[in-house]
Amino acid sequence: MIERRQYPSYKDLDPFIDVAWLKSLDGYLRERIERRLAVAHDLAFYTGPFLLDEKAPYLPGSRLVYLATSAREENYYDLDRTDLWSPSDEADEFSELMAFIATLPFRETGRMIIMYDSSGRAVTAHRDHDSAELCHEFIWFRTNFNKPFYMLDPETGEKLHVGSHSAWFDTVNQYHGADASGGLSFSIRVDGIFTDEFRSRIPFPKENRSAAPALWAAAD
Ligand SMILES: [Fe+2]
């Protein structure tokens, strides 16, 4: 059988999560993020080196709240090393979000971040890494649709805006980014190891494992 991938694409994970619960956290998150804007100096989001347009900003303006802390210095390839990560002080501040995260189909969690921008600037289209055999298991999700988040096929330049509250997507063989929205925008990404039950639904390919979300999206 020829494996069929699809780009640009994302796997809509809304059928697997409690969307009503997620949406109910919107005001809670907004209030706490606004509080941080006033007092905290959160780390700037760095896109990494794999940009669609090399002249676009590596530091597009978004900030990160780390809900987990790594035992080691920041290294992108540690984000699913679940043994390294433990809840941060911010996990207490965002305890209701953490209760929701506990319902997601992860056996263990690694890096957990809230990405926010007070003025909703565009996020530069980028790939997360270039290791085709490395497939990060993560769930990207949001309480509202204020962030125009998209996937982009490098072959055709075609853009696909995410229309769901949650998604898993190929971060290696396509680009992703966000258009400017003008107002406070935020989303959450949790990396880890999916449960065996959840993994059993995923058509992991024998080669180019990072394309698993694109294969799964094509199967819908
Ligand atoms: Fe990314």
py3Dmol code that shows the C-alpha trace and the ligand (Angstrom):
import py3Dmol

protein = """\
ATOM      1  CA  MET A   1       0.000   0.000   0.000  1.00  0.00           C
ATOM      2  CA  ILE A   2       1.298   3.450  -0.846  1.00  0.00           C
ATOM      3  CA  GLU A   3       1.246   5.697   2.155  1.00  0.00           C
ATOM      4  CA  ARG A   4      -0.640   8.855   1.414  1.00  0.00           C
ATOM      5  CA  ARG A   5       0.474  12.026   3.120  1.00  0.00           C
ATOM      6  CA  GLN A   6      -1.273  15.301   2.840  1.00  0.00           C
ATOM      7  CA  TYR A   7       0.149  18.836   3.078  1.00  0.00           C
ATOM      8  CA  PRO A   8      -0.701  21.307   4.367  1.00  0.00           C
ATOM      9  CA  SER A   9      -2.496  19.313   7.040  1.00  0.00           C
ATOM     10  CA  TYR A  10      -3.194  18.829  10.715  1.00  0.00           C
ATOM     11  CA  LYS A  11      -4.987  16.147  12.644  1.00  0.00           C
ATOM     12  CA  ASP A  12      -8.021  17.600  14.410  1.00  0.00           C
ATOM     13  CA  LEU A  13      -7.899  16.182  17.935  1.00  0.00           C
ATOM     14  CA  ASP A  14     -11.162  17.701  19.165  1.00  0.00           C
ATOM     15  CA  PRO A  15     -12.912  14.284  19.084  1.00  0.00           C
ATOM     16  CA  PHE A  16     -10.354  13.032  21.633  1.00  0.00           C
ATOM     17  CA  ILE A  17     -10.460  15.863  24.173  1.00  0.00           C
ATOM     18  CA  ASP A  18     -13.063  17.593  26.348  1.00  0.00           C
ATOM     19  CA  VAL A  19     -13.632  20.700  24.194  1.00  0.00           C
ATOM     20  CA  ALA A  20     -16.341  22.126  26.494  1.00  0.00           C
ATOM     21  CA  TRP A  21     -13.949  22.003  29.440  1.00  0.00           C
ATOM     22  CA  LEU A  22     -11.178  23.576  27.350  1.00  0.00           C
ATOM     23  CA  LYS A  23     -13.424  26.442  26.196  1.00  0.00           C
ATOM     24  CA  SER A  24     -14.543  27.070  29.775  1.00  0.00           C
ATOM     25  CA  LEU A  25     -10.923  27.946  30.669  1.00  0.00           C
ATOM     26  CA  ASP A  26     -10.790  30.936  28.324  1.00  0.00           C
ATOM     27  CA  GLY A  27     -11.466  33.698  30.870  1.00  0.00           C
ATOM     28  CA  TYR A  28      -9.316  31.963  33.485  1.00  0.00           C
ATOM     29  CA  LEU A  29      -6.316  31.879  31.135  1.00  0.00           C
ATOM     30  CA  ARG A  30      -6.838  35.375  29.816  1.00  0.00           C
ATOM     31  CA  GLU A  31      -6.939  36.817  33.328  1.00  0.00           C
ATOM     32  CA  ARG A  32      -3.764  35.054  34.436  1.00  0.00           C
ATOM     33  CA  ILE A  33      -1.845  35.876  31.251  1.00  0.00           C
ATOM     34  CA  GLU A  34      -2.834  39.542  31.559  1.00  0.00           C
ATOM     35  CA  ARG A  35      -1.569  39.480  35.127  1.00  0.00           C
ATOM     36  CA  ARG A  36       1.769  38.137  33.903  1.00  0.00           C
ATOM     37  CA  LEU A  37       2.012  40.875  31.277  1.00  0.00           C
ATOM     38  CA  ALA A  38       2.137  43.388  34.109  1.00  0.00           C
ATOM     39  CA  VAL A  39       4.640  41.680  36.383  1.00  0.00           C
ATOM     40  CA  ALA A  40       6.539  38.810  34.795  1.00  0.00           C
ATOM     41  CA  HIS A  41       9.279  38.808  32.183  1.00  0.00           C
ATOM     42  CA  ASP A  42       8.581  35.568  30.409  1.00  0.00           C
ATOM     43  CA  LEU A  43      11.040  34.064  27.978  1.00  0.00           C
ATOM     44  CA  ALA A  44      10.747  35.147  24.346  1.00  0.00           C
ATOM     45  CA  PHE A  45       9.647  32.475  21.896  1.00  0.00           C
ATOM     46  CA  TYR A  46      12.451  31.500  19.500  1.00  0.00           C
ATOM     47  CA  THR A  47      11.312  29.870  16.248  1.00  0.00           C
ATOM     48  CA  GLY A  48      14.500  27.863  15.779  1.00  0.00           C
ATOM     49  CA  PRO A  49      16.632  28.105  12.620  1.00  0.00           C
ATOM     50  CA  PHE A  50      14.237  26.506  10.098  1.00  0.00           C
ATOM     51  CA  LEU A  51      12.370  29.488   8.674  1.00  0.00           C
ATOM     52  CA  LEU A  52      10.372  29.712   5.464  1.00  0.00           C
ATOM     53  CA  ASP A  53      11.676  33.238   4.892  1.00  0.00           C
ATOM     54  CA  GLU A  54      15.212  33.627   6.227  1.00  0.00           C
ATOM     55  CA  LYS A  55      14.712  37.354   6.644  1.00  0.00           C
ATOM     56  CA  ALA A  56      11.667  36.923   8.892  1.00  0.00           C
ATOM     57  CA  PRO A  57      12.146  37.371  12.661  1.00  0.00           C
ATOM     58  CA  TYR A  58      13.426  34.475  14.792  1.00  0.00           C
ATOM     59  CA  LEU A  59      11.951  36.253  17.794  1.00  0.00           C
ATOM     60  CA  PRO A  60       8.482  37.230  16.536  1.00  0.00           C
ATOM     61  CA  GLY A  61       7.375  38.715  19.869  1.00  0.00           C
ATOM     62  CA  SER A  62       5.500  35.853  21.536  1.00  0.00           C
ATOM     63  CA  ARG A  63       6.349  34.910  25.116  1.00  0.00           C
ATOM     64  CA  LEU A  64       6.363  31.540  26.852  1.00  0.00           C
ATOM     65  CA  VAL A  65       5.100  30.363  30.208  1.00  0.00           C
ATOM     66  CA  TYR A  66       6.751  27.066  31.133  1.00  0.00           C
ATOM     67  CA  LEU A  67       4.354  24.843  33.069  1.00  0.00           C
ATOM     68  CA  ALA A  68       7.148  22.304  33.499  1.00  0.00           C
ATOM     69  CA  THR A  69      10.847  22.772  34.175  1.00  0.00           C
ATOM     70  CA  SER A  70      13.620  20.627  32.744  1.00  0.00           C
ATOM     71  CA  ALA A  71      16.400  19.278  34.958  1.00  0.00           C
ATOM     72  CA  ARG A  72      18.817  20.256  32.192  1.00  0.00           C
ATOM     73  CA  GLU A  73      19.612  23.379  30.279  1.00  0.00           C
ATOM     74  CA  GLU A  74      17.171  24.152  27.459  1.00  0.00           C
ATOM     75  CA  ASN A  75      17.610  21.708  24.576  1.00  0.00           C
ATOM     76  CA  TYR A  76      14.920  21.307  21.933  1.00  0.00           C
ATOM     77  CA  TYR A  77      15.551  17.582  21.679  1.00  0.00           C
ATOM     78  CA  ASP A  78      14.660  17.132  25.349  1.00  0.00           C
ATOM     79  CA  LEU A  79      11.075  18.251  24.966  1.00  0.00           C
ATOM     80  CA  ASP A  80       9.708  14.700  25.047  1.00  0.00           C
ATOM     81  CA  ARG A  81      12.269  13.322  27.545  1.00  0.00           C
ATOM     82  CA  THR A  82       9.549  12.998  30.134  1.00  0.00           C
ATOM     83  CA  ASP A  83      11.970  11.917  32.881  1.00  0.00           C
ATOM     84  CA  LEU A  84      13.634  15.345  32.784  1.00  0.00           C
ATOM     85  CA  TRP A  85      10.538  17.447  33.344  1.00  0.00           C
ATOM     86  CA  SER A  86       8.659  18.313  36.510  1.00  0.00           C
ATOM     87  CA  PRO A  87       5.903  20.847  37.233  1.00  0.00           C
ATOM     88  CA  SER A  88       7.077  24.451  37.576  1.00  0.00           C
ATOM     89  CA  ASP A  89       5.816  27.145  39.967  1.00  0.00           C
ATOM     90  CA  GLU A  90       3.649  28.332  37.091  1.00  0.00           C
ATOM     91  CA  ALA A  91       1.824  24.994  37.149  1.00  0.00           C
ATOM     92  CA  ASP A  92       0.352  26.099  40.502  1.00  0.00           C
ATOM     93  CA  GLU A  93      -0.601  29.467  39.077  1.00  0.00           C
ATOM     94  CA  PHE A  94      -2.385  27.682  36.206  1.00  0.00           C
ATOM     95  CA  SER A  95      -3.730  24.773  38.270  1.00  0.00           C
ATOM     96  CA  GLU A  96      -7.076  24.627  36.456  1.00  0.00           C
ATOM     97  CA  LEU A  97      -5.254  24.304  33.142  1.00  0.00           C
ATOM     98  CA  MET A  98      -3.110  21.557  34.664  1.00  0.00           C
ATOM     99  CA  ALA A  99      -6.265  19.686  35.718  1.00  0.00           C
ATOM    100  CA  PHE A 100      -7.419  19.812  32.101  1.00  0.00           C
ATOM    101  CA  ILE A 101      -3.999  18.679  30.813  1.00  0.00           C
ATOM    102  CA  ALA A 102      -4.258  15.653  33.109  1.00  0.00           C
ATOM    103  CA  THR A 103      -7.257  14.478  31.028  1.00  0.00           C
ATOM    104  CA  LEU A 104      -5.311  14.473  27.740  1.00  0.00           C
ATOM    105  CA  PRO A 105      -4.255  11.098  26.253  1.00  0.00           C
ATOM    106  CA  PHE A 106      -0.665  11.154  27.539  1.00  0.00           C
ATOM    107  CA  ARG A 107       1.027   8.377  29.463  1.00  0.00           C
ATOM    108  CA  GLU A 108       3.637  10.913  30.572  1.00  0.00           C
ATOM    109  CA  THR A 109       4.204  14.584  29.866  1.00  0.00           C
ATOM    110  CA  GLY A 110       7.398  16.484  29.073  1.00  0.00           C
ATOM    111  CA  ARG A 111       7.603  20.127  28.096  1.00  0.00           C
ATOM    112  CA  MET A 112       4.379  22.096  28.631  1.00  0.00           C
ATOM    113  CA  ILE A 113       4.142  25.701  27.475  1.00  0.00           C
ATOM    114  CA  ILE A 114       1.659  28.505  27.077  1.00  0.00           C
ATOM    115  CA  MET A 115       2.631  30.740  24.172  1.00  0.00           C
ATOM    116  CA  TYR A 116       1.110  34.208  24.247  1.00  0.00           C
ATOM    117  CA  ASP A 117       1.388  37.609  22.623  1.00  0.00           C
ATOM    118  CA  SER A 118      -0.279  40.672  24.103  1.00  0.00           C
ATOM    119  CA  SER A 119      -0.638  42.277  20.687  1.00  0.00           C
ATOM    120  CA  GLY A 120      -1.163  39.167  18.569  1.00  0.00           C
ATOM    121  CA  ARG A 121       1.800  39.641  16.263  1.00  0.00           C
ATOM    122  CA  ALA A 122       2.397  37.191  13.424  1.00  0.00           C
ATOM    123  CA  VAL A 123       4.437  34.114  14.258  1.00  0.00           C
ATOM    124  CA  THR A 124       7.098  33.484  11.607  1.00  0.00           C
ATOM    125  CA  ALA A 125       6.426  30.355   9.539  1.00  0.00           C
ATOM    126  CA  HIS A 126       8.932  27.719  10.627  1.00  0.00           C
ATOM    127  CA  ARG A 127       9.636  24.032  10.962  1.00  0.00           C
ATOM    128  CA  ASP A 128      10.453  22.850  14.478  1.00  0.00           C
ATOM    129  CA  HIS A 129      13.415  20.652  13.474  1.00  0.00           C
ATOM    130  CA  ASP A 130      14.777  18.723  10.489  1.00  0.00           C
ATOM    131  CA  SER A 131      15.048  15.170  11.864  1.00  0.00           C
ATOM    132  CA  ALA A 132      12.628  13.269   9.642  1.00  0.00           C
ATOM    133  CA  GLU A 133      12.657  10.154  11.826  1.00  0.00           C
ATOM    134  CA  LEU A 134      11.849  12.063  15.010  1.00  0.00           C
ATOM    135  CA  CYS A 135       8.117  12.349  15.612  1.00  0.00           C
ATOM    136  CA  HIS A 136       7.230  14.459  18.619  1.00  0.00           C
ATOM    137  CA  GLU A 137       3.998  13.398  20.267  1.00  0.00           C
ATOM    138  CA  PHE A 138       2.218  16.564  21.326  1.00  0.00           C
ATOM    139  CA  ILE A 139      -1.152  18.268  21.488  1.00  0.00           C
ATOM    140  CA  TRP A 140      -1.512  21.899  20.492  1.00  0.00           C
ATOM    141  CA  PHE A 141      -4.703  23.474  21.798  1.00  0.00           C
ATOM    142  CA  ARG A 142      -6.504  26.719  22.498  1.00  0.00           C
ATOM    143  CA  THR A 143      -9.558  28.056  24.302  1.00  0.00           C
ATOM    144  CA  ASN A 144     -10.571  30.506  21.558  1.00  0.00           C
ATOM    145  CA  PHE A 145      -9.899  31.219  17.877  1.00  0.00           C
ATOM    146  CA  ASN A 146      -8.086  34.547  18.274  1.00  0.00           C
ATOM    147  CA  LYS A 147      -4.820  33.167  16.893  1.00  0.00           C
ATOM    148  CA  PRO A 148      -4.978  32.556  13.101  1.00  0.00           C
ATOM    149  CA  PHE A 149      -2.715  29.503  13.184  1.00  0.00           C
ATOM    150  CA  TYR A 150      -1.798  27.812   9.920  1.00  0.00           C
ATOM    151  CA  MET A 151       0.114  25.026   8.226  1.00  0.00           C
ATOM    152  CA  LEU A 152       1.996  25.703   4.992  1.00  0.00           C
ATOM    153  CA  ASP A 153       3.112  23.282   2.296  1.00  0.00           C
ATOM    154  CA  PRO A 154       6.683  24.131   1.205  1.00  0.00           C
ATOM    155  CA  GLU A 155       6.051  22.622  -2.257  1.00  0.00           C
ATOM    156  CA  THR A 156       3.039  24.710  -3.190  1.00  0.00           C
ATOM    157  CA  GLY A 157       3.035  27.550  -0.649  1.00  0.00           C
ATOM    158  CA  GLU A 158      -0.571  26.638   0.147  1.00  0.00           C
ATOM    159  CA  LYS A 159      -1.755  27.665   3.611  1.00  0.00           C
ATOM    160  CA  LEU A 160      -4.316  25.834   5.698  1.00  0.00           C
ATOM    161  CA  HIS A 161      -5.711  27.588   8.773  1.00  0.00           C
ATOM    162  CA  VAL A 162      -6.440  25.368  11.738  1.00  0.00           C
ATOM    163  CA  GLY A 163     -10.175  25.303  12.355  1.00  0.00           C
ATOM    164  CA  SER A 164     -10.282  23.224  15.520  1.00  0.00           C
ATOM    165  CA  HIS A 165      -9.531  23.799  19.192  1.00  0.00           C
ATOM    166  CA  SER A 166      -6.792  21.187  19.186  1.00  0.00           C
ATOM    167  CA  ALA A 167      -4.408  19.623  16.712  1.00  0.00           C
ATOM    168  CA  TRP A 168      -1.403  17.413  16.160  1.00  0.00           C
ATOM    169  CA  PHE A 169       0.640  18.249  13.093  1.00  0.00           C
ATOM    170  CA  ASP A 170       3.775  17.416  11.141  1.00  0.00           C
ATOM    171  CA  THR A 171       6.335  19.954  12.352  1.00  0.00           C
ATOM    172  CA  VAL A 172       9.106  18.729  10.027  1.00  0.00           C
ATOM    173  CA  ASN A 173       7.821  18.298   6.456  1.00  0.00           C
ATOM    174  CA  GLN A 174       5.691  21.439   6.424  1.00  0.00           C
ATOM    175  CA  TYR A 175       5.831  24.885   8.011  1.00  0.00           C
ATOM    176  CA  HIS A 176       3.537  26.385  10.624  1.00  0.00           C
ATOM    177  CA  GLY A 177       2.972  29.913  11.847  1.00  0.00           C
ATOM    178  CA  ALA A 178       0.307  32.451  12.719  1.00  0.00           C
ATOM    179  CA  ASP A 179      -1.085  35.545  11.062  1.00  0.00           C
ATOM    180  CA  ALA A 180      -1.301  38.725  13.102  1.00  0.00           C
ATOM    181  CA  SER A 181      -4.523  39.105  15.064  1.00  0.00           C
ATOM    182  CA  GLY A 182      -4.006  42.462  16.769  1.00  0.00           C
ATOM    183  CA  GLY A 183      -5.232  41.422  20.225  1.00  0.00           C
ATOM    184  CA  LEU A 184      -4.089  39.121  23.010  1.00  0.00           C
ATOM    185  CA  SER A 185      -3.574  35.652  21.551  1.00  0.00           C
ATOM    186  CA  PHE A 186      -2.444  32.464  23.212  1.00  0.00           C
ATOM    187  CA  SER A 187      -2.211  28.721  22.710  1.00  0.00           C
ATOM    188  CA  ILE A 188      -0.839  25.797  24.658  1.00  0.00           C
ATOM    189  CA  ARG A 189       1.408  22.926  23.618  1.00  0.00           C
ATOM    190  CA  VAL A 190       1.977  19.797  25.680  1.00  0.00           C
ATOM    191  CA  ASP A 191       4.617  17.283  24.611  1.00  0.00           C
ATOM    192  CA  GLY A 192       5.044  13.808  26.009  1.00  0.00           C
ATOM    193  CA  ILE A 193       4.309  10.184  25.286  1.00  0.00           C
ATOM    194  CA  PHE A 194       0.822   9.295  24.133  1.00  0.00           C
ATOM    195  CA  THR A 195      -1.041   6.478  25.844  1.00  0.00           C
ATOM    196  CA  ASP A 196      -0.846   3.066  24.157  1.00  0.00           C
ATOM    197  CA  GLU A 197      -4.561   3.304  23.389  1.00  0.00           C
ATOM    198  CA  PHE A 198      -4.097   6.630  21.617  1.00  0.00           C
ATOM    199  CA  ARG A 199      -0.952   5.472  19.820  1.00  0.00           C
ATOM    200  CA  SER A 200      -2.817   2.443  18.498  1.00  0.00           C
ATOM    201  CA  ARG A 201      -5.004   4.798  16.429  1.00  0.00           C
ATOM    202  CA  ILE A 202      -2.028   6.468  14.724  1.00  0.00           C
ATOM    203  CA  PRO A 203      -0.704   5.179  11.372  1.00  0.00           C
ATOM    204  CA  PHE A 204       3.023   5.571  12.126  1.00  0.00           C
ATOM    205  CA  PRO A 205       4.962   5.136   8.861  1.00  0.00           C
ATOM    206  CA  LYS A 206       8.047   2.907   8.612  1.00  0.00           C
ATOM    207  CA  GLU A 207      10.106   5.792   7.269  1.00  0.00           C
ATOM    208  CA  ASN A 208       9.830   9.535   7.828  1.00  0.00           C
ATOM    209  CA  ARG A 209       8.105   8.962  11.163  1.00  0.00           C
ATOM    210  CA  SER A 210       7.651  12.711  11.607  1.00  0.00           C
ATOM    211  CA  ALA A 211       4.978  12.518   8.883  1.00  0.00           C
ATOM    212  CA  ALA A 212       2.633  10.436  11.080  1.00  0.00           C
ATOM    213  CA  PRO A 213       0.212  13.350  11.731  1.00  0.00           C
ATOM    214  CA  ALA A 214       0.056  14.064   7.961  1.00  0.00           C
ATOM    215  CA  LEU A 215      -0.733  10.417   7.253  1.00  0.00           C
ATOM    216  CA  TRP A 216      -3.385  10.373   9.939  1.00  0.00           C
ATOM    217  CA  ALA A 217      -4.918  13.600   8.620  1.00  0.00           C
ATOM    218  CA  ALA A 218      -5.060  12.088   5.125  1.00  0.00           C
ATOM    219  CA  ALA A 219      -6.951   9.083   6.479  1.00  0.00           C
ATOM    220  CA  ASP A 220      -9.913  11.239   7.621  1.00  0.00           C
TER     221      ASP A 220
END
"""
ligand_1 = """\
1
LIG
Fe 6.750 25.488 16.077
"""
view = py3Dmol.view(width=600, height=400)
view.addModel(protein, "pdb")
view.setStyle({"model": 0}, {"cartoon": {"style": "trace"}})
view.addModel(ligand_1, "xyz")
view.setStyle({"model": 1}, {"stick": {}})
view.zoomTo()
view.show()
